[in-house]
Amino acid sequence: MAEIVYPPVILAAKAMFRVLDNRLRVTGTEHIPRTGGAVIACNHVSYLDFIFCGLGAQPAKRLVRFMAKKEVFDNKIAGPLMRGMHHIPVDREAGRDSYDEAVRRLRAGEVVGVFPEATISRSFTVKPIKSGAVRMAAEAGVPVVPMALWGTHRLWTKSRPRTLTKRHVPIDIHAGEPFWPTPQDDPEALTEDLRSRMSKILDDLQAGYPEKPADEDERWWLPAHLGGTAPTPEEAAILDSRPKAD
């Protein structure tokens, strides 16, 4: 596929982060295959996560094709960019089509990015995840690379104002060790294993994050188990179940 749109978008994002002095720390990139298909399964705490997850694969010189809801592709501004970067639309009415397309891309040697929590985690912990990531990897015969991000939620997340021009925000991105699902494996057991791997990476990023909330008002971006005022996972689940909770 001709890459006319993706490279300029990456350059623009990197330039913006340099201007804002967002301190990106990208680690574990040796775990991302330099060739061949792979699924990157990433946690989800921000509306910007696809940008940072994609940047996490840049040291390996890989372009990530993200699975995203069809409504994003219908947007007049985002749609042409998403199609130009060859991302994969997910129509909830016909989910099998997007799954099959992802498997086809993986077999063709591409990297497919998924957020298996499906929606942003308000608790800033890893929510229960869906099994699609391990199932498509098993079907395509490719590895799953667990990944976690931390700090992106301080720029734009659910129920908080956008602060896209906030300067000097540290952003941590880490790719964990890959594993290879097979069709003989129990997908539910593998899904729980993937969630555990993602949670361990996220815990490590949170523990090593170079900043703490400056005052009481800033404690919103810390999870409850670390002394923050973010909803607990149980409270977040209730909020997610409410219509128009955003």
Secondary structure, DSSP 4 states (H G I P E B T S, - for coil): ---SSHHHHHHHHHHHHHHHT-EEEEE-GGGS-SSS-EEEEE---STTHHHHHHHHTGGGT--EEEEEEHHHHHSTTHHHHHHHTT-EEE-GGGHHHHHHHHHHHHHTT-EEEE-TT-S--TTSSPPP--SHHHHHHHHHT--EEEEEEESGGGTS-TTS---TT--S-EEEEEE---B---TTS-HHHHHHHHHHHHHHHHHHHHHH-S---SSGGGGGGS-GGGT--SPPHHHHHHHHHSTT--
